[in-house]
Amino acid sequence: AAYKDIQATLGTVPDMFKTLPDVAVAGAWAEIKGVQLNPNTALNGKTKELLGLAVASQIPCQYCIYFHTLAAKANGASDEEIKEAIAMAAIVRHWSTMLNGSQVDLATFKKQTD
């Protein structure tokens, strides 16, 4: 049933679903359809895909970067928004490295942030 719904929704069944054990396909599809492809969530499609691109840039995953870049554009993201999402991922990674490596006191950081 999941394969039929994927086919009906996407027009094809991408190979990524075929990499899963049969028992996992329905759950994986429900997650993607329920969040990523669902237009009735708190985040709009463009924001979700820009987040996906930012995370994919950090993993890094060339498949995910390719997909989320195209999906972000399909959802209305400009080249500048795509660059900014990637830049934000880099900034977070940079400061995470600095804070963790320097062992900045978390309680103090929280007080300063608050």
TORVEX-786371 format. One record per residue (C-alpha): x, y, z; residue number from 1. Coordinates in pm, whole numbers, padded with zeros to 5 digits, always signed. Each point is the difference from the previous one (the first is absolute). Example, Ala and Ser with C-alpha at 12.3 -4.5 7.8 and 13.67 -1.06 7.14 Angstrom:
! residues 2
KEMI       xx       yy       zz   seq
KEMI   +01230   -00450   +00780     1
KEMI   +00137   +00344   -00066     2
! end
This chain:
! residues 114
KEMI       xx       yy       zz   seq
KEMI   +00000   +00000   +00000     1
KEMI   +00285   +00238   +00080     2
KEMI   +00163   -00058   -00338     3
KEMI   -00332   +00071   -00173     4
KEMI   -00042   +00324   +00196     5
KEMI   +00358   +00106   -00077     6
KEMI   -00061   -00070   -00369     7
KEMI   -00328   +00194   +00006     8
KEMI   +00156   +00296   +00185     9
KEMI   +00337   +00027   -00174    10
KEMI   -00072   -00165   -00333    11
KEMI   +00275   -00253   +00070    12
KEMI   +00152   -00197   +00285    13
KEMI   +00350   +00138   +00055    14
KEMI   +00272   -00260   +00058    15
KEMI   +00064   +00141   +00349    16
KEMI   -00317   -00173   +00118    17
KEMI   +00119   -00327   -00150    18
KEMI   +00308   +00010   +00225    19
KEMI   -00223   -00046   +00304    20
KEMI   -00118   -00332   +00137    21
KEMI   -00362   -00057   -00095    22
KEMI   -00118   +00047   +00359    23
KEMI   +00147   +00352   +00009    24
KEMI   -00144   +00144   -00324    25
KEMI   -00342   +00098   +00135    26
KEMI   +00148   +00178   +00302    27
KEMI   +00261   +00185   -00204    28
KEMI   -00260   +00111   -00253    29
KEMI   -00241   +00109   +00274    30
KEMI   +00274   +00216   +00152    31
KEMI   +00087   +00169   -00331    32
KEMI   -00361   +00042   -00104    33
KEMI   -00116   +00113   +00344    34
KEMI   +00269   +00265   +00050    35
KEMI   +00210   +00084   -00303    36
KEMI   -00272   -00019   -00265    37
KEMI   -00286   +00116   +00222    38
KEMI   -00107   +00357   -00082    39
KEMI   -00199   +00024   +00326    40
KEMI   +00293   +00010   +00243    41
KEMI   +00138   +00291   +00202    42
KEMI   +00289   +00045   -00246    43
KEMI   -00057   +00071   -00367    44
KEMI   +00165   -00213   -00269    45
KEMI   +00275   +00251   -00077    46
KEMI   +00105   +00023   +00365    47
KEMI   -00001   -00378   +00041    48
KEMI   +00216   -00048   -00307    49
KEMI   +00244   +00275   +00104    50
KEMI   +00033   -00173   +00338    51
KEMI   +00056   -00329   -00179    52
KEMI   +00272   +00161   -00211    53
KEMI   +00170   +00153   +00304    54
KEMI   +00006   -00337   +00179    55
KEMI   +00108   -00182   -00315    56
KEMI   +00290   +00243   -00037    57
KEMI   +00116   -00092   +00351    58
KEMI   -00031   -00377   -00023    59
KEMI   +00118   +00029   -00292    60
KEMI   -00219   -00193   -00241    61
KEMI   +00038   +00066   -00372    62
KEMI   -00335   -00167   -00074    63
KEMI   -00182   +00211   +00258    64
KEMI   +00174   +00322   -00109    65
KEMI   -00103   -00063   -00360    66
KEMI   -00359   -00087   +00092    67
KEMI   -00062   +00276   +00255    68
KEMI   +00153   +00266   -00227    69
KEMI   -00238   -00094   -00280    70
KEMI   -00293   -00040   +00240    71
KEMI   +00072   +00340   +00159    72
KEMI   +00001   +00162   -00346    73
KEMI   -00321   -00183   -00091    74
KEMI   -00153   +00145   +00317    75
KEMI   +00100   +00354   -00096    76
KEMI   +00343   +00043   +00161    77
KEMI   +00231   +00244   -00173    78
KEMI   +00370   -00061   -00055    79
KEMI   +00069   +00257   +00274    80
KEMI   -00224   -00187   +00248    81
KEMI   +00180   -00323   -00085    82
KEMI   +00338   +00165   +00060    83
KEMI   -00123   +00144   +00329    84
KEMI   -00128   -00338   +00124    85
KEMI   +00339   -00154   -00073    86
KEMI   +00178   +00295   +00164    87
KEMI   -00215   -00041   +00313    88
KEMI   +00095   -00368   +00013    89
KEMI   +00367   +00100   -00019    90
KEMI   -00038   +00266   +00271    91
KEMI   -00170   -00243   +00239    92
KEMI   +00269   -00261   -00067    93
KEMI   +00275   +00257   +00059    94
KEMI   -00138   +00121   +00333    95
KEMI   -00082   -00350   +00114    96
KEMI   +00364   -00091   -00058    97
KEMI   +00122   +00309   +00187    98
KEMI   -00236   -00036   +00298    99
KEMI   +00044   -00375   +00042   100
KEMI   +00373   +00000   -00066   101
KEMI   +00052   +00287   +00244   102
KEMI   -00226   -00170   +00255   103
KEMI   -00197   +00320   +00059   104
KEMI   -00213   -00039   +00313   105
KEMI   -00353   -00085   -00115   106
KEMI   -00174   +00163   +00298   107
KEMI   +00187   +00327   -00061   108
KEMI   -00075   -00019   -00372   109
KEMI   -00371   -00046   +00074   110
KEMI   -00001   +00301   +00237   111
KEMI   +00173   +00215   -00261   112
KEMI   -00241   -00119   -00269   113
KEMI   -00307   +00060   +00215   114
! end
